[in-house]
Amino acid sequence: MGTLCPACGGEMKYYPPFYTCRSCGLSAKRSELDDIREQYRDQAREEMREEIEKEYEEEKGRKPRVDRKKQKEMLDWYTSSKKK
């Protein structure tokens, strides 16, 4: 089995020194492919963690937690409007 494209899952063909996807056209060296795969893996882990956390909160009958980034933005907005 050949190398699979990290972006679309298509077949990657080796044209030295690059691997090129036959489906989407992504072209990268082997080390770059490894970095891209790691980024996709990290992103998938974060999405999975958020989904599991949301399901857990829903099972407990609680309102799902607000994303920490959104929570900080809301807090900053609230405190800046009260400075008068």
Helices and strands as residue ranges (DSSP letters): E 3-4, E 11-15, E 18-21, E 27-28, H 30-59, H 68-81
